[in-house]
Amino acid sequence: MEGSVIDLSRYRLETAKEDLKTAKDNLRDGNLRASVNRSYYTIFHALRSVLAL
């Protein structure tokens, strides 16, 4: 098997961080609906990161 559970968790956490940055950028630009959407996926990927462990 390629990779490990730790690698999967790190990947998902990195995805969450990228989504959070996008959510902040959208909020700053006044795109509230897009910001909420990215915020949702930030939480989604962060929780999947933890659950992988």
CHARMM internal coordinates of N, CA and C (Angstrom, degrees):
IC EDIT
DIST 1 N 1 CA 1.4573
DIST 1 CA 1 C 1.5290
ANGL 1 N 1 CA 1 C 109.33
DIST 1 C 2 N 1.3044
ANGL 1 CA 1 C 2 N 115.56
DIHE 1 N 1 CA 1 C 2 N 130.43
DIST 2 N 2 CA 1.4568
ANGL 1 C 2 N 2 CA 121.04
DIHE 1 CA 1 C 2 N 2 CA 179.27
DIST 2 CA 2 C 1.5274
ANGL 2 N 2 CA 2 C 110.06
DIHE 1 C 2 N 2 CA 2 C -78.22
DIST 2 C 3 N 1.3123
ANGL 2 CA 2 C 3 N 117.27
DIHE 2 N 2 CA 2 C 3 N 138.87
DIST 3 N 3 CA 1.4571
ANGL 2 C 3 N 3 CA 121.32
DIHE 2 CA 2 C 3 N 3 CA 177.24
DIST 3 CA 3 C 1.5181
ANGL 3 N 3 CA 3 C 112.29
DIHE 2 C 3 N 3 CA 3 C 72.04
DIST 3 C 4 N 1.3011
ANGL 3 CA 3 C 4 N 114.28
DIHE 3 N 3 CA 3 C 4 N -175.08
DIST 4 N 4 CA 1.4543
ANGL 3 C 4 N 4 CA 120.01
DIHE 3 CA 3 C 4 N 4 CA -179.24
DIST 4 CA 4 C 1.5201
ANGL 4 N 4 CA 4 C 110.03
DIHE 3 C 4 N 4 CA 4 C -140.51
DIST 4 C 5 N 1.2961
ANGL 4 CA 4 C 5 N 114.83
DIHE 4 N 4 CA 4 C 5 N 174.95
DIST 5 N 5 CA 1.4632
ANGL 4 C 5 N 5 CA 120.24
DIHE 4 CA 4 C 5 N 5 CA 177.59
DIST 5 CA 5 C 1.5309
ANGL 5 N 5 CA 5 C 110.08
DIHE 4 C 5 N 5 CA 5 C -62.65
DIST 5 C 6 N 1.3258
ANGL 5 CA 5 C 6 N 116.05
DIHE 5 N 5 CA 5 C 6 N -36.72
DIST 6 N 6 CA 1.4666
ANGL 5 C 6 N 6 CA 120.21
DIHE 5 CA 5 C 6 N 6 CA 178.67
DIST 6 CA 6 C 1.5289
ANGL 6 N 6 CA 6 C 110.12
DIHE 5 C 6 N 6 CA 6 C -63.29
DIST 6 C 7 N 1.3400
ANGL 6 CA 6 C 7 N 116.23
DIHE 6 N 6 CA 6 C 7 N -42.43
DIST 7 N 7 CA 1.4652
ANGL 6 C 7 N 7 CA 120.46
DIHE 6 CA 6 C 7 N 7 CA 178.24
DIST 7 CA 7 C 1.5216
ANGL 7 N 7 CA 7 C 111.08
DIHE 6 C 7 N 7 CA 7 C -62.35
DIST 7 C 8 N 1.3217
ANGL 7 CA 7 C 8 N 116.49
DIHE 7 N 7 CA 7 C 8 N -42.21
DIST 8 N 8 CA 1.4596
ANGL 7 C 8 N 8 CA 120.82
DIHE 7 CA 7 C 8 N 8 CA 178.39
DIST 8 CA 8 C 1.5168
ANGL 8 N 8 CA 8 C 110.47
DIHE 7 C 8 N 8 CA 8 C -62.04
DIST 8 C 9 N 1.3177
ANGL 8 CA 8 C 9 N 116.80
DIHE 8 N 8 CA 8 C 9 N -44.29
DIST 9 N 9 CA 1.4579
ANGL 8 C 9 N 9 CA 121.43
DIHE 8 CA 8 C 9 N 9 CA 179.63
DIST 9 CA 9 C 1.5359
ANGL 9 N 9 CA 9 C 110.76
DIHE 8 C 9 N 9 CA 9 C -62.08
DIST 9 C 10 N 1.3102
ANGL 9 CA 9 C 10 N 116.02
DIHE 9 N 9 CA 9 C 10 N -44.09
DIST 10 N 10 CA 1.4778
ANGL 9 C 10 N 10 CA 120.11
DIHE 9 CA 9 C 10 N 10 CA 179.07
DIST 10 CA 10 C 1.5207
ANGL 10 N 10 CA 10 C 111.53
DIHE 9 C 10 N 10 CA 10 C -63.16
DIST 10 C 11 N 1.3172
ANGL 10 CA 10 C 11 N 115.90
DIHE 10 N 10 CA 10 C 11 N -41.61
DIST 11 N 11 CA 1.4655
ANGL 10 C 11 N 11 CA 120.45
DIHE 10 CA 10 C 11 N 11 CA 178.48
DIST 11 CA 11 C 1.5341
ANGL 11 N 11 CA 11 C 110.40
DIHE 10 C 11 N 11 CA 11 C -60.17
DIST 11 C 12 N 1.3188
ANGL 11 CA 11 C 12 N 115.82
DIHE 11 N 11 CA 11 C 12 N -46.64
DIST 12 N 12 CA 1.4655
ANGL 11 C 12 N 12 CA 119.62
DIHE 11 CA 11 C 12 N 12 CA -179.31
DIST 12 CA 12 C 1.5254
ANGL 12 N 12 CA 12 C 111.65
DIHE 11 C 12 N 12 CA 12 C -65.95
DIST 12 C 13 N 1.3252
ANGL 12 CA 12 C 13 N 117.40
DIHE 12 N 12 CA 12 C 13 N -36.73
DIST 13 N 13 CA 1.4561
ANGL 12 C 13 N 13 CA 120.41
DIHE 12 CA 12 C 13 N 13 CA 177.91
DIST 13 CA 13 C 1.5264
ANGL 13 N 13 CA 13 C 110.37
DIHE 12 C 13 N 13 CA 13 C -67.42
DIST 13 C 14 N 1.3181
ANGL 13 CA 13 C 14 N 117.17
DIHE 13 N 13 CA 13 C 14 N -38.62
DIST 14 N 14 CA 1.4698
ANGL 13 C 14 N 14 CA 120.49
DIHE 13 CA 13 C 14 N 14 CA 176.92
DIST 14 CA 14 C 1.5249
ANGL 14 N 14 CA 14 C 110.58
DIHE 13 C 14 N 14 CA 14 C -63.74
DIST 14 C 15 N 1.3237
ANGL 14 CA 14 C 15 N 116.74
DIHE 14 N 14 CA 14 C 15 N -39.61
DIST 15 N 15 CA 1.4619
ANGL 14 C 15 N 15 CA 120.72
DIHE 14 CA 14 C 15 N 15 CA 176.09
DIST 15 CA 15 C 1.5272
ANGL 15 N 15 CA 15 C 110.33
DIHE 14 C 15 N 15 CA 15 C -61.28
DIST 15 C 16 N 1.3189
ANGL 15 CA 15 C 16 N 116.66
DIHE 15 N 15 CA 15 C 16 N -41.58
DIST 16 N 16 CA 1.4702
ANGL 15 C 16 N 16 CA 121.00
DIHE 15 CA 15 C 16 N 16 CA 178.13
DIST 16 CA 16 C 1.5232
ANGL 16 N 16 CA 16 C 110.78
DIHE 15 C 16 N 16 CA 16 C -61.88
DIST 16 C 17 N 1.3276
ANGL 16 CA 16 C 17 N 116.84
DIHE 16 N 16 CA 16 C 17 N -42.10
DIST 17 N 17 CA 1.4661
ANGL 16 C 17 N 17 CA 120.46
DIHE 16 CA 16 C 17 N 17 CA 179.20
DIST 17 CA 17 C 1.5224
ANGL 17 N 17 CA 17 C 111.64
DIHE 16 C 17 N 17 CA 17 C -63.26
DIST 17 C 18 N 1.3295
ANGL 17 CA 17 C 18 N 116.49
DIHE 17 N 17 CA 17 C 18 N -40.21
DIST 18 N 18 CA 1.4642
ANGL 17 C 18 N 18 CA 120.06
DIHE 17 CA 17 C 18 N 18 CA 178.06
DIST 18 CA 18 C 1.5258
ANGL 18 N 18 CA 18 C 110.64
DIHE 17 C 18 N 18 CA 18 C -65.07
DIST 18 C 19 N 1.3322
ANGL 18 CA 18 C 19 N 116.73
DIHE 18 N 18 CA 18 C 19 N -41.89
DIST 19 N 19 CA 1.4635
ANGL 18 C 19 N 19 CA 120.27
DIHE 18 CA 18 C 19 N 19 CA 178.08
DIST 19 CA 19 C 1.5277
ANGL 19 N 19 CA 19 C 111.24
DIHE 18 C 19 N 19 CA 19 C -63.95
DIST 19 C 20 N 1.3332
ANGL 19 CA 19 C 20 N 117.32
DIHE 19 N 19 CA 19 C 20 N -37.64
DIST 20 N 20 CA 1.4616
ANGL 19 C 20 N 20 CA 120.84
DIHE 19 CA 19 C 20 N 20 CA 178.46
DIST 20 CA 20 C 1.5296
ANGL 20 N 20 CA 20 C 110.87
DIHE 19 C 20 N 20 CA 20 C -63.84
DIST 20 C 21 N 1.3152
ANGL 20 CA 20 C 21 N 116.81
DIHE 20 N 20 CA 20 C 21 N -42.45
DIST 21 N 21 CA 1.4680
ANGL 20 C 21 N 21 CA 120.24
DIHE 20 CA 20 C 21 N 21 CA 178.13
DIST 21 CA 21 C 1.5258
ANGL 21 N 21 CA 21 C 110.25
DIHE 20 C 21 N 21 CA 21 C -61.33
DIST 21 C 22 N 1.3317
ANGL 21 CA 21 C 22 N 115.86
DIHE 21 N 21 CA 21 C 22 N -43.69
DIST 22 N 22 CA 1.4646
ANGL 21 C 22 N 22 CA 120.16
DIHE 21 CA 21 C 22 N 22 CA 178.52
DIST 22 CA 22 C 1.5246
ANGL 22 N 22 CA 22 C 110.96
DIHE 21 C 22 N 22 CA 22 C -63.67
DIST 22 C 23 N 1.3331
ANGL 22 CA 22 C 23 N 117.04
DIHE 22 N 22 CA 22 C 23 N -40.07
DIST 23 N 23 CA 1.4720
ANGL 22 C 23 N 23 CA 120.92
DIHE 22 CA 22 C 23 N 23 CA 178.51
DIST 23 CA 23 C 1.5225
ANGL 23 N 23 CA 23 C 110.70
DIHE 22 C 23 N 23 CA 23 C -61.71
DIST 23 C 24 N 1.3286
ANGL 23 CA 23 C 24 N 116.70
DIHE 23 N 23 CA 23 C 24 N -42.82
DIST 24 N 24 CA 1.4646
ANGL 23 C 24 N 24 CA 120.35
DIHE 23 CA 23 C 24 N 24 CA 178.83
DIST 24 CA 24 C 1.5236
ANGL 24 N 24 CA 24 C 111.26
DIHE 23 C 24 N 24 CA 24 C -64.85
DIST 24 C 25 N 1.3223
ANGL 24 CA 24 C 25 N 116.43
DIHE 24 N 24 CA 24 C 25 N -41.52
DIST 25 N 25 CA 1.4720
ANGL 24 C 25 N 25 CA 120.26
DIHE 24 CA 24 C 25 N 25 CA 178.19
DIST 25 CA 25 C 1.5222
ANGL 25 N 25 CA 25 C 110.63
DIHE 24 C 25 N 25 CA 25 C -62.91
DIST 25 C 26 N 1.3307
ANGL 25 CA 25 C 26 N 116.61
DIHE 25 N 25 CA 25 C 26 N -43.70
DIST 26 N 26 CA 1.4648
ANGL 25 C 26 N 26 CA 120.43
DIHE 25 CA 25 C 26 N 26 CA 178.82
DIST 26 CA 26 C 1.5219
ANGL 26 N 26 CA 26 C 111.08
DIHE 25 C 26 N 26 CA 26 C -62.78
DIST 26 C 27 N 1.3186
ANGL 26 CA 26 C 27 N 117.25
DIHE 26 N 26 CA 26 C 27 N -41.44
DIST 27 N 27 CA 1.4625
ANGL 26 C 27 N 27 CA 120.99
DIHE 26 CA 26 C 27 N 27 CA 179.31
DIST 27 CA 27 C 1.5227
ANGL 27 N 27 CA 27 C 110.75
DIHE 26 C 27 N 27 CA 27 C -63.35
DIST 27 C 28 N 1.3230
ANGL 27 CA 27 C 28 N 115.77
DIHE 27 N 27 CA 27 C 28 N -44.63
DIST 28 N 28 CA 1.4646
ANGL 27 C 28 N 28 CA 120.54
DIHE 27 CA 27 C 28 N 28 CA 179.17
DIST 28 CA 28 C 1.5369
ANGL 28 N 28 CA 28 C 111.23
DIHE 27 C 28 N 28 CA 28 C -59.94
DIST 28 C 29 N 1.3409
ANGL 28 CA 28 C 29 N 115.54
DIHE 28 N 28 CA 28 C 29 N -36.29
DIST 29 N 29 CA 1.4629
ANGL 28 C 29 N 29 CA 120.72
DIHE 28 CA 28 C 29 N 29 CA -178.40
DIST 29 CA 29 C 1.5263
ANGL 29 N 29 CA 29 C 113.32
DIHE 28 C 29 N 29 CA 29 C -84.17
DIST 29 C 30 N 1.3357
ANGL 29 CA 29 C 30 N 116.69
DIHE 29 N 29 CA 29 C 30 N -1.05
DIST 30 N 30 CA 1.4575
ANGL 29 C 30 N 30 CA 120.65
DIHE 29 CA 29 C 30 N 30 CA 177.99
DIST 30 CA 30 C 1.5213
ANGL 30 N 30 CA 30 C 114.62
DIHE 29 C 30 N 30 CA 30 C 85.68
DIST 30 C 31 N 1.3089
ANGL 30 CA 30 C 31 N 117.27
DIHE 30 N 30 CA 30 C 31 N 10.71
DIST 31 N 31 CA 1.4664
ANGL 30 C 31 N 31 CA 121.47
DIHE 30 CA 30 C 31 N 31 CA 178.38
DIST 31 CA 31 C 1.5261
ANGL 31 N 31 CA 31 C 108.87
DIHE 30 C 31 N 31 CA 31 C -90.27
DIST 31 C 32 N 1.3176
ANGL 31 CA 31 C 32 N 115.94
DIHE 31 N 31 CA 31 C 32 N 79.00
DIST 32 N 32 CA 1.4561
ANGL 31 C 32 N 32 CA 120.50
DIHE 31 CA 31 C 32 N 32 CA -172.25
DIST 32 CA 32 C 1.5234
ANGL 32 N 32 CA 32 C 113.18
DIHE 31 C 32 N 32 CA 32 C -65.66
DIST 32 C 33 N 1.3166
ANGL 32 CA 32 C 33 N 117.17
DIHE 32 N 32 CA 32 C 33 N -43.86
DIST 33 N 33 CA 1.4652
ANGL 32 C 33 N 33 CA 120.06
DIHE 32 CA 32 C 33 N 33 CA -178.58
DIST 33 CA 33 C 1.5302
ANGL 33 N 33 CA 33 C 110.47
DIHE 32 C 33 N 33 CA 33 C -62.46
DIST 33 C 34 N 1.3162
ANGL 33 CA 33 C 34 N 117.52
DIHE 33 N 33 CA 33 C 34 N -43.87
DIST 34 N 34 CA 1.4721
ANGL 33 C 34 N 34 CA 121.18
DIHE 33 CA 33 C 34 N 34 CA 178.47
DIST 34 CA 34 C 1.5236
ANGL 34 N 34 CA 34 C 110.68
DIHE 33 C 34 N 34 CA 34 C -65.69
DIST 34 C 35 N 1.3321
ANGL 34 CA 34 C 35 N 116.80
DIHE 34 N 34 CA 34 C 35 N -36.30
DIST 35 N 35 CA 1.4633
ANGL 34 C 35 N 35 CA 120.72
DIHE 34 CA 34 C 35 N 35 CA 178.57
DIST 35 CA 35 C 1.5252
ANGL 35 N 35 CA 35 C 111.38
DIHE 34 C 35 N 35 CA 35 C -64.99
DIST 35 C 36 N 1.3200
ANGL 35 CA 35 C 36 N 116.86
DIHE 35 N 35 CA 35 C 36 N -42.85
DIST 36 N 36 CA 1.4610
ANGL 35 C 36 N 36 CA 120.61
DIHE 35 CA 35 C 36 N 36 CA 178.13
DIST 36 CA 36 C 1.5270
ANGL 36 N 36 CA 36 C 110.10
DIHE 35 C 36 N 36 CA 36 C -63.86
DIST 36 C 37 N 1.3336
ANGL 36 CA 36 C 37 N 116.57
DIHE 36 N 36 CA 36 C 37 N -41.42
DIST 37 N 37 CA 1.4574
ANGL 36 C 37 N 37 CA 120.72
DIHE 36 CA 36 C 37 N 37 CA 178.81
DIST 37 CA 37 C 1.5234
ANGL 37 N 37 CA 37 C 111.07
DIHE 36 C 37 N 37 CA 37 C -60.64
DIST 37 C 38 N 1.3197
ANGL 37 CA 37 C 38 N 118.07
DIHE 37 N 37 CA 37 C 38 N -47.56
DIST 38 N 38 CA 1.4704
ANGL 37 C 38 N 38 CA 121.34
DIHE 37 CA 37 C 38 N 38 CA 179.67
DIST 38 CA 38 C 1.5206
ANGL 38 N 38 CA 38 C 110.94
DIHE 37 C 38 N 38 CA 38 C -67.42
DIST 38 C 39 N 1.3373
ANGL 38 CA 38 C 39 N 117.31
DIHE 38 N 38 CA 38 C 39 N -33.41
DIST 39 N 39 CA 1.4623
ANGL 38 C 39 N 39 CA 120.81
DIHE 38 CA 38 C 39 N 39 CA 177.14
DIST 39 CA 39 C 1.5235
ANGL 39 N 39 CA 39 C 110.34
DIHE 38 C 39 N 39 CA 39 C -64.17
DIST 39 C 40 N 1.3169
ANGL 39 CA 39 C 40 N 116.16
DIHE 39 N 39 CA 39 C 40 N -41.62
DIST 40 N 40 CA 1.4665
ANGL 39 C 40 N 40 CA 120.83
DIHE 39 CA 39 C 40 N 40 CA 177.14
DIST 40 CA 40 C 1.5240
ANGL 40 N 40 CA 40 C 109.89
DIHE 39 C 40 N 40 CA 40 C -58.28
DIST 40 C 41 N 1.3173
ANGL 40 CA 40 C 41 N 116.69
DIHE 40 N 40 CA 40 C 41 N -48.06
DIST 41 N 41 CA 1.4604
ANGL 40 C 41 N 41 CA 119.79
DIHE 40 CA 40 C 41 N 41 CA -178.13
DIST 41 CA 41 C 1.5253
ANGL 41 N 41 CA 41 C 112.35
DIHE 40 C 41 N 41 CA 41 C -70.19
DIST 41 C 42 N 1.3308
ANGL 41 CA 41 C 42 N 117.40
DIHE 41 N 41 CA 41 C 42 N -26.38
DIST 42 N 42 CA 1.4584
ANGL 41 C 42 N 42 CA 119.92
DIHE 41 CA 41 C 42 N 42 CA 173.07
DIST 42 CA 42 C 1.5273
ANGL 42 N 42 CA 42 C 109.69
DIHE 41 C 42 N 42 CA 42 C -60.51
DIST 42 C 43 N 1.3188
ANGL 42 CA 42 C 43 N 116.14
DIHE 42 N 42 CA 42 C 43 N -48.46
DIST 43 N 43 CA 1.4639
ANGL 42 C 43 N 43 CA 121.41
DIHE 42 CA 42 C 43 N 43 CA 179.65
DIST 43 CA 43 C 1.5311
ANGL 43 N 43 CA 43 C 110.01
DIHE 42 C 43 N 43 CA 43 C -64.86
DIST 43 C 44 N 1.3159
ANGL 43 CA 43 C 44 N 116.51
DIHE 43 N 43 CA 43 C 44 N -43.52
DIST 44 N 44 CA 1.4610
ANGL 43 C 44 N 44 CA 121.94
DIHE 43 CA 43 C 44 N 44 CA -179.59
DIST 44 CA 44 C 1.5293
ANGL 44 N 44 CA 44 C 111.25
DIHE 43 C 44 N 44 CA 44 C -57.04
DIST 44 C 45 N 1.3348
ANGL 44 CA 44 C 45 N 116.78
DIHE 44 N 44 CA 44 C 45 N -50.73
DIST 45 N 45 CA 1.4585
ANGL 44 C 45 N 45 CA 120.06
DIHE 44 CA 44 C 45 N 45 CA -177.49
DIST 45 CA 45 C 1.5286
ANGL 45 N 45 CA 45 C 111.44
DIHE 44 C 45 N 45 CA 45 C -70.96
DIST 45 C 46 N 1.3131
ANGL 45 CA 45 C 46 N 117.95
DIHE 45 N 45 CA 45 C 46 N -34.77
DIST 46 N 46 CA 1.4676
ANGL 45 C 46 N 46 CA 120.57
DIHE 45 CA 45 C 46 N 46 CA 178.43
DIST 46 CA 46 C 1.5392
ANGL 46 N 46 CA 46 C 110.40
DIHE 45 C 46 N 46 CA 46 C -64.55
DIST 46 C 47 N 1.3099
ANGL 46 CA 46 C 47 N 116.92
DIHE 46 N 46 CA 46 C 47 N -43.25
DIST 47 N 47 CA 1.4652
ANGL 46 C 47 N 47 CA 120.14
DIHE 46 CA 46 C 47 N 47 CA 178.86
DIST 47 CA 47 C 1.5228
ANGL 47 N 47 CA 47 C 111.34
DIHE 46 C 47 N 47 CA 47 C -67.96
DIST 47 C 48 N 1.3076
ANGL 47 CA 47 C 48 N 117.67
DIHE 47 N 47 CA 47 C 48 N -37.76
DIST 48 N 48 CA 1.4732
ANGL 47 C 48 N 48 CA 119.78
DIHE 47 CA 47 C 48 N 48 CA 176.11
DIST 48 CA 48 C 1.5137
ANGL 48 N 48 CA 48 C 110.85
DIHE 47 C 48 N 48 CA 48 C -64.76
DIST 48 C 49 N 1.3282
ANGL 48 CA 48 C 49 N 116.54
DIHE 48 N 48 CA 48 C 49 N -32.98
DIST 49 N 49 CA 1.4649
ANGL 48 C 49 N 49 CA 120.86
DIHE 48 CA 48 C 49 N 49 CA 177.06
DIST 49 CA 49 C 1.5263
ANGL 49 N 49 CA 49 C 109.84
DIHE 48 C 49 N 49 CA 49 C -61.57
DIST 49 C 50 N 1.3139
ANGL 49 CA 49 C 50 N 116.00
DIHE 49 N 49 CA 49 C 50 N -46.33
DIST 50 N 50 CA 1.4689
ANGL 49 C 50 N 50 CA 120.62
DIHE 49 CA 49 C 50 N 50 CA -179.75
DIST 50 CA 50 C 1.5318
ANGL 50 N 50 CA 50 C 110.40
DIHE 49 C 50 N 50 CA 50 C -67.28
DIST 50 C 51 N 1.3198
ANGL 50 CA 50 C 51 N 116.92
DIHE 50 N 50 CA 50 C 51 N -43.04
DIST 51 N 51 CA 1.4640
ANGL 50 C 51 N 51 CA 120.45
DIHE 50 CA 50 C 51 N 51 CA -177.74
DIST 51 CA 51 C 1.5233
ANGL 51 N 51 CA 51 C 112.73
DIHE 50 C 51 N 51 CA 51 C -66.23
DIST 51 C 52 N 1.3152
ANGL 51 CA 51 C 52 N 117.22
DIHE 51 N 51 CA 51 C 52 N -24.42
DIST 52 N 52 CA 1.4680
ANGL 51 C 52 N 52 CA 120.12
DIHE 51 CA 51 C 52 N 52 CA 177.79
DIST 52 CA 52 C 1.5250
ANGL 52 N 52 CA 52 C 111.16
DIHE 51 C 52 N 52 CA 52 C -65.72
DIST 52 C 53 N 1.3157
ANGL 52 CA 52 C 53 N 115.06
DIHE 52 N 52 CA 52 C 53 N -25.54
DIST 53 N 53 CA 1.4638
ANGL 52 C 53 N 53 CA 119.51
DIHE 52 CA 52 C 53 N 53 CA -178.88
DIST 53 CA 53 C 1.5122
ANGL 53 N 53 CA 53 C 111.28
DIHE 52 C 53 N 53 CA 53 C -83.01
END
COOR INIT
IC SEED 1 N 1 CA 1 C
IC BUILD
